[in-house]
Amino acid sequence: MNVFYEEDGGFKVGAVLVDNDTSLQVEATHGKRSKIKGGSVLVRFGEPPLAAFMDAAQRVADGMDLDFLWQCCGADEFAFDVLGKEYFGHPPTAAEAAGLLLKLHGAPMYFYKRGKGRYRAAPADALKAALASVEKKRLAAEQKQRYAESLTAGTLPDEFRALVSQLLYAPDKNSLEWKALDSACVALKLTPPQVFEKCGALASAHDYHLNRFLFEYFPAGVADGAMPEIGALPGLPAADVKAFSIDDATTTEIDDAFSLTPLADGAMRVGIHIAAPALGVGVGAPADELARTRLSTVYFPGRKITMLPAPAIGAYTLAAGRTCPALSLYAEVAADGTILSTTSRSEQISVAANLRHGELDEVFNADTVAAGDISHEFGAELKWLWQFAQQLQAGRGKSDPEGEQRAEFNFYVDDDRVRIVERERNTPVDKVVSELMIYVNSEWGKLLSTAGYAGLYRAQSGGLARMTTVPAPHDGLGVAQYAWSSSPLRRYVDLINQRQLLALLAGQPAPYAAGDETLLAALRDFELAYSAYGEFQRNMERYWCLRWIQQEGATTLEATVIRDSLVRFKRLPLVVRVPSLRDVETGALVRIAISRIDLWELTLHGEFEGKCP
């Protein structure tokens, strides 16, 4: 005697060795012996032979019409043997009974199990929904397969065109498109951005990094949109000054300029002139809404995303050859360098020149300053400002840093080629600009604080810098308060502070009151955005450093050991870890062999070759 029984959710057969009614000892066709409960037995049989029984039962199951079987069941619970008599028209054979059980058990959408050998037909609505779900999954699986095959072949499916950024930067990993992309990645042994590059949906690793930033911080795009032209400003008094600015050659948002006017007894009136977009860009205006969203100009090699729209920049930038609105701070300085008085006012200034770093560094540097010979149209002004800047620095209790200073680097991208220009820090040009900016930001911060007008300040204590609405010392700069006010074309906090200053000087109520949620929200949002923009700029500079290495075909570069296995390359603002570098003192100059540059991950492999002589 043989038995067909249920165990662990499946069906098995075995030859009966011992039958104790409540339990049986059976032997499977492969020889394994088991003890089973009598209640698990569903069919006892002698024919067909044990080895052929399951195949015979499966043939019966395969020949049954599932829909017809479901229709035969009715709505009530039933036993399989009762259904077998109705379906076959006679008491079923052992193989037929087992085949019926296999069919019922293998179609859980059609038949709900209610006990040993007992089932109930699924309601029509439930069956319809279940079948629709299965069909949907089948179609989805076919669609996923078509997507994956298309991606693997290097063709982007039309359905993916609007989803590329979403799939790269914020994928729903349960979506059909992501699963297809993942399958293509596995098949090609590539990352998602590399697959999209292969399909022509991503131009380069550069666009991958850029688009990630834009996806998160500029989801609506970087176009200014429809911006009204800036209207005519109310009449402003004209200043009798010949102003000039000092900026990098690529600067178009020229925020600051300087002027000198000789006074009696060797005194001098120095003017610090700041572009004044707050005169025409009111709170809530379209240009202001855009600036409030962006909060700062975004800089990265080859491009920038300006905070203000082009019409506002065009109207207020301190471009040479124009008469421009400005908020000016004048300081009367005695012959001995003592500051006698200061005054601030809004006015129009004539900008005589925009001086650029590259050209100016050649004639206004440590050597020419020491020689007292600055051969330039504004040589006398630059010399006086250099001396004044030294006095301002000393007045803050600061001195020039000792030892070699790390250089700064400017990136210039033309036709997909990059130039990385090293520039010495703390030059006379830098000192003049930085000291005058520190001075004006400190003075205007004091002006707001004294008048009781709210402002946004930059403070530093214990080495930690932060933004605050309360005037507080900036220990790093050595000033009692520091309100960013000198870059209103490029930073939203400066634009806010300029509005406060203009209202104060005009005797009008402050646009922003202390504790104003609008002010606090702008401060919080600015800090987050400014940090993110800075990180993005550093990442893109790293990308272009790697591109420069490839462009120049450099295989070995010199680097300075920072600590342990960390090095900083010479002539590049690039820091990497070199695992093979061991037991080399900090500050040592070493040679690093370069290989395996990955522009997607912004990494390279460096191998220590030896110390430089």
TORKOL-638703 format. One record per residue (C-alpha): x, y, z; residue in three letters. Coordinates in steps of 0.25 Angstrom, whole numbers, plus 5000, padded with zeros to 4 digits. Layout:
N
XYZALA
...
***
This chain:
613
500050005000MET
500550144997ASN
500050285001VAL
499950424996PHE
500050515007TYR
500250665011GLU
501450715018GLU
502150855020ASP
501150915010GLY
501450814999GLY
501050674994PHE
501850554995LYS
501750404993VAL
502250285000GLY
502150135002ALA
501550095015VAL
502450015024LEU
501650015037VAL
500250065039ASP
499850095053ASN
498550175049ASP
498950305056THR
500350305050SER
501050235039LEU
502450205035GLN
502750225020VAL
503850205011GLU
504050304999ALA
504450264985THR
505950314988HIS
505950225001GLY
505750325012LYS
504850275023ARG
503950375030SER
502850365041LYS
501650435037ILE
500250465044LYS
499050385039GLY
498350515037GLY
499250555027SER
498950445017VAL
497950495006LEU
497950374996VAL
498350224998ARG
498750154986PHE
499350024980GLY
499350074965GLU
500050134958PRO
501350094964PRO
501950184974LEU
503050244965ALA
502050274954ALA
500950334963PHE
501350474963MET
501550484948ASP
500250424946ALA
499550524956ALA
500250644949GLN
499750594936ARG
498350594941VAL
498550734947ALA
499150794934ASP
497950744927GLY
496850814935MET
496250944931ASP
496451044943LEU
495251134940ASP
494351014938PHE
494750954951LEU
494551084958TRP
493151094952GLN
492850954957CYS
493050984971CYS
491951074975GLY
492051174987ALA
492151074998ASP
493351005004GLU
493550864999PHE
494450745000ALA
495350704989PHE
494750564987ASP
493350614986VAL
493750714975LEU
494450604968GLY
493250524967LYS
492550644960GLU
493650684952TYR
494050544946PHE
492650484947GLY
493050364955HIS
493850344967PRO
495250384964PRO
496450294963THR
497550314972ALA
498350384961ALA
497150474958GLU
496850504972ALA
498350544974ALA
498350624961GLY
497150704966LEU
497850734979LEU
499050784971LEU
498150874963LYS
497350924975LEU
498650954983HIS
499351014971GLY
498351124969ALA
498151204982PRO
497551314974MET
496351224970TYR
496251134982PHE
496451174997TYR
496951065006LYS
496051035018ARG
496650905024GLY
497250775020LYS
496650745006GLY
495650855007ARG
495550984999TYR
494551094996ARG
494451164982ALA
494951304982ALA
493751404980PRO
493651464966ALA
494051604970ASP
495251554977ALA
495651464966LEU
495551574956LYS
496451664964ALA
497451564967ALA
497551524952LEU
497651674948ALA
498751684958SER
499551564952VAL
499351624938GLU
499851754943LYS
501051684948LYS
501251604936ARG
501151734927LEU
502151804937ALA
503151694936ALA
503051694921GLU
503251844921GLN
504451844931LYS
505051744922GLN
504851834909ARG
505451954917TYR
506651874922ALA
506951814908GLU
506851954902SER
507752014912LEU
508751904911THR
508751924896ALA
509052074898GLY
507752134895THR
506952214905LEU
505452174905PRO
504552294903ASP
503852274916GLU
505252304923PHE
505552444917ARG
504752514928ALA
505252424939LEU
506752424937VAL
507052524948SER
506052454957GLN
506652324955LEU
508052374957LEU
507852464969TYR
506652414977ALA
506152284971PRO
504952204976ASP
505552074976LYS
504252004976ASN
503952064962SER
503951984949LEU
504952084943GLU
505952074954TRP
505851924954LYS
506151924939ALA
507252014941LEU
507851934952ASP
507751804943SER
508451884932ALA
509551924942CYS
509751784946VAL
509851734931ALA
510851834927LEU
511551844940LYS
511451994940LEU
510852104950THR
509452174947PRO
510152304942PRO
511052214933GLN
509852144927VAL
509152274924PHE
510452334918GLU
510552204909LYS
509052234905CYS
509352384902GLY
508452434913ALA
509652494921LEU
510752564913ALA
511852544923SER
512352524938ALA
512352684939HIS
510852684935ASP
510552574945TYR
511152654957HIS
510552784952LEU
509152724950ASN
509252664964ARG
509352804970PHE
508352864961LEU
507352754964PHE
507452784979GLU
507652934979TYR
507052984966PHE
505852884963PRO
505152994955ALA
506453024947GLY
507453134946VAL
506753224936ALA
506353364942ASP
504953354936GLY
504253484931ALA
504853594939MET
504353734937PRO
505453834934GLU
505953924945ILE
505254054945GLY
505854194946ALA
506354224960LEU
505954344968PRO
506954454967GLY
508254434975LEU
509354534977PRO
510554514969ALA
511854494976ALA
513054574971ASP
513954444971VAL
514754364962LYS
514554224966ALA
515154094962PHE
514953944966SER
515853824968ILE
515353694964ASP
515653564956ASP
515553564941ALA
514353484941THR
513553574951THR
512253634945THR
511553664958GLU
512453774963ILE
512053804977ASP
513153904982ASP
513954014977ALA
514954114984PHE
515254264983SER
516254364989LEU
516054514990THR
517154594996PRO
516754695007LEU
517554805014ALA
518754785023ASP
519054655016GLY
517754585020ALA
517054495011MET
515654455009ARG
515554305005VAL
514254254999GLY
513754114999ILE
512654104989HIS
511653984989ILE
510653954978ALA
509253984983ALA
508253884977PRO
507353914989ALA
507054044984LEU
506253984973GLY
505953834976VAL
504953844987GLY
504453734996VAL
503553644989GLY
503853694975ALA
504153584964PRO
505653614965ALA
505553604980ASP
504753474980GLU
505853414971LEU
506953454980ALA
506253404992ARG
506153274986THR
507553264982ARG
508153344994LEU
509553354988SER
510253344974THR
510753204972VAL
512253194967TYR
512853074960PHE
513953064949PRO
513453114935GLY
512053164940ARG
511253234951LYS
509853244955ILE
509553384959THR
508753424971MET
508053544964LEU
507453534950PRO
508253594938ALA
507453724938PRO
507753754952ALA
509253724951ILE
509253814938GLY
508653924945ALA
509453924958TYR
510853864955THR
511953964957LEU
512453954942ALA
513554054937ALA
513054164929GLY
511654184936ARG
511054264946THR
510454164956CYS
509654174969PRO
510454134981ALA
510354134996LEU
511654205000SER
512454205013LEU
513454325014TYR
514554325024ALA
515354455027GLU
516754415030VAL
517854505036ALA
519254505030ALA
519754415041ASP
518654315038GLY
517654345049THR
516254335045ILE
515554465048LEU
514154445044SER
513254355036THR
511954375028THR
511054295019SER
510054335008ARG
509454284996SER
509854344983GLU
510354334969GLN
511754304966ILE
512554314953SER
513354184951VAL
514654214944ALA
515254074943ALA
515053924947ASN
516453884950LEU
516753734949ARG
517653644958HIS
518453584947GLY
518953714941GLU
518953784955LEU
519853674961ASP
520953704952GLU
521053854956VAL
520553854970PHE
521253744978ASN
522253734989ALA
523453774981ASP
522853894975THR
522253934989VAL
523553924995ALA
524254004984ALA
523154114985GLY
522954104970ASP
521554064966ILE
521554084951SER
520054104948HIS
518954204945GLU
518454184960PHE
519854164965GLY
519754274975ALA
518354234980GLU
518854094981LEU
520054134989LYS
519254214999TRP
518254105001LEU
519354005003TRP
519854085015GLN
518454115020PHE
518153965019ALA
519353935028GLN
518854035038GLN
517453965038LEU
518053835040GLN
518953875052ALA
517753945058GLY
517053815058ARG
518253755066GLY
518553665054LYS
519853645046SER
520253565034ASP
520353415036PRO
521753365037GLU
522353255028GLY
521953205015GLU
520453235011GLN
519653135003ARG
519353194990ALA
517953214984GLU
517553164970PHE
516653214959ASN
516053124949PHE
515753164935TYR
515053074926VAL
515053094911ASP
514552994900ASP
514552884910ASP
516052914914ARG
516352964928VAL
517453064932ARG
517753054947ILE
518553184951VAL
519253184964GLU
519253324971ARG
519953364984GLU
519153394996ARG
519253525004ASN
519753604993THR
519653764994PRO
518453754984VAL
517753654994ASP
518153735006LYS
517553865001VAL
516253794997VAL
516053715009SER
516453825019GLU
515453925013LEU
514353815013MET
514553775027ILE
514553925031TYR
513253955023VAL
512553835029ASN
512953865043SER
512654015042GLU
511253985036TRP
510953875046GLY
511253975057LYS
510354085050LEU
509153985050LEU
509453935064SER
509554085070THR
508254125063ALA
507554005068GLY
507253955054TYR
507253795052ALA
508353735044GLY
509053605040LEU
510453595046TYR
511553495045ARG
512153465058ALA
513353365062GLN
513753315076SER
514553195080GLY
514853175065GLY
513353155062LEU
512753255052ALA
511253275051ARG
510153365046MET
509353445057THR
508353555058THR
509153615070VAL
510453695068PRO
511553605074ALA
513053605073PRO
513753535061HIS
515053485068ASP
515653445055GLY
515653585049LEU
515853655062GLY
514553745061VAL
513453775071ALA
512353745060GLN
512353705046TYR
511053715037ALA
511253665023TRP
510853785015SER
511853795004SER
511353694993SER
509853724991PRO
509953674977LEU
510453534981ARG
509953504996ARG
508453525001TYR
508853555015VAL
509653675009ASP
508453715001LEU
507653715014ILE
508653795022ASN
508753895011GLN
507253915012ARG
507353945026GLN
508454035024LEU
507754115013LEU
506554125022ALA
507354175034LEU
508054285026LEU
506754325020ALA
506054335034GLY
505054235030GLN
504554115038PRO
505353985036ALA
504853885026PRO
505153775036TYR
504953785050ALA
505753715061ALA
505153575063GLY
504453575049ASP
504253435045GLU
504553475031THR
505953525035LEU
506153395043LEU
505653305032ALA
506653375022ALA
507753355032LEU
507553205034ARG
507353185019ASP
508553265015PHE
509453185024GLU
508953055019LEU
509053105004ALA
510453165006TYR
511053045012SER
510452955001ALA
510853044990TYR
512253044995GLY
512352894996GLU
511852884982PHE
512952984977GLN
513952904984ARG
513452774977ASN
513452834963MET
514852894966GLU
515252754969ARG
514652704956TYR
515452804948TRP
516752764955CYS
516552624951LEU
516252674937ARG
517452754937TRP
518352634940ILE
517752554929GLN
517852674919GLN
519252694922GLU
519552554922GLY
520252554936ALA
520652424941THR
521452474953THR
521252594962LEU
521952654973GLU
521152674986ALA
521352715001THR
521052625012VAL
519952675021ILE
519952565031ARG
520052415031ASP
519652375016SER
518952505013LEU
519652595002VAL
519352724995ARG
519852734981PHE
520752844977LYS
520052944967ARG
518652884969LEU
517652904980PRO
517552754981LEU
517652664994VAL
517752514993VAL
518052395002ARG
519252304997VAL
519152175005PRO
520552135001SER
521152265007LEU
521752225021ARG
522752275030ASP
522952405023VAL
523052535032GLU
521952645031THR
522352755021GLY
523252665012ALA
523152684997LEU
522952544990VAL
522652494977ARG
521352424974ILE
521052334962ALA
519552354957ILE
518652254952SER
517152204951ARG
516552344950ILE
515052334952ASP
514252454949LEU
512952394953TRP
513452374967GLU
514452484967LEU
515552394971THR
516952354967LEU
517952254971HIS
519352304976GLY
520552224978GLU
521752274986PHE
522952274977GLU
523952344987GLY
524352474993LYS
524752594985CYS
526252634986PRO
***
